[in-house]
Amino acid sequence: MEHDFAKQEQWARQQNVEIVGVPEKSNECLMDVLTKIAEKASQKIFETDVDFVHRVKPQRSSNKQPRPIIARFK
């Protein structure tokens, strides 16, 4: 049963991309961040290509590293 759950979880995440090291800004628009990253890689991403984009984990004041960004594509 654990194997089945792990397999389902892996399948559900196959469209996800994790982006690390992107500095956080107050009132940031992560769709804009994702679009700029794609442009740097000579790719185009449209909002209609993305199910969601967000940062993971709550921000901790003691942690200076930016939180990873997770984007799920359709």
C-alpha positions as CSV (number, residue, x, y, z in Angstrom):
1,M,0.0,0.0,0.0
2,E,2.8,2.4,0.8
3,H,4.3,1.7,-2.6
4,D,1.0,2.5,-4.3
5,F,0.8,5.8,-2.4
6,A,4.4,6.7,-3.3
7,K,3.7,5.9,-6.9
8,Q,0.6,8.1,-7.0
9,E,2.4,10.9,-5.3
10,Q,5.3,10.7,-7.8
11,W,2.8,10.6,-10.7
12,A,1.0,13.7,-9.3
13,R,4.3,15.6,-9.2
14,Q,5.7,14.7,-12.6
15,Q,4.5,18.1,-14.1
16,N,6.1,20.1,-11.2
17,V,9.3,22.1,-11.5
18,E,11.3,23.2,-8.4
19,I,13.3,26.4,-8.8
20,V,15.8,27.3,-6.1
21,G,17.9,30.3,-5.3
22,V,15.6,33.0,-6.6
23,P,15.7,36.0,-4.1
24,E,12.4,36.8,-2.5
25,K,10.8,40.3,-2.8
26,S,7.8,41.6,-1.0
27,N,4.7,41.6,-3.2
28,E,6.4,39.5,-5.8
29,C,4.4,38.0,-8.7
30,L,5.7,34.5,-9.1
31,M,4.2,34.1,-12.6
32,D,6.3,37.1,-13.7
33,V,9.4,35.5,-12.0
34,L,8.7,32.2,-13.8
35,T,8.2,34.0,-17.1
36,K,11.6,35.8,-16.7
37,I,13.4,32.6,-15.9
38,A,11.9,31.0,-19.0
39,E,13.1,33.9,-21.1
40,K,16.6,33.5,-19.8
41,A,16.5,29.9,-21.0
42,S,15.2,31.1,-24.4
43,Q,11.7,29.6,-23.7
44,K,8.3,31.1,-23.6
45,I,5.8,30.3,-20.8
46,F,2.2,31.6,-20.9
47,E,0.0,31.8,-17.9
48,T,-2.3,29.3,-19.5
49,D,0.5,26.7,-19.4
50,V,0.7,26.9,-15.6
51,D,-1.7,25.3,-13.1
52,F,0.0,27.1,-10.1
53,V,3.2,28.6,-9.0
54,H,4.1,29.3,-5.3
55,R,6.8,29.3,-2.8
56,V,7.1,26.3,-0.4
57,K,7.3,26.4,3.4
58,P,6.6,29.4,5.6
59,Q,9.2,32.1,5.7
60,R,11.5,32.0,8.8
61,S,13.2,35.1,10.0
62,S,16.3,33.1,10.9
63,N,16.7,31.6,7.5
64,K,18.4,33.9,5.0
65,Q,18.0,31.5,2.0
66,P,15.1,32.1,-0.3
67,R,12.3,29.5,-0.3
68,P,12.1,27.3,-3.4
69,I,9.4,28.0,-6.0
70,I,7.2,25.2,-7.2
71,A,5.4,25.5,-10.6
72,R,3.0,22.9,-11.9
73,F,2.5,22.8,-15.7
74,K,-0.6,21.6,-17.4
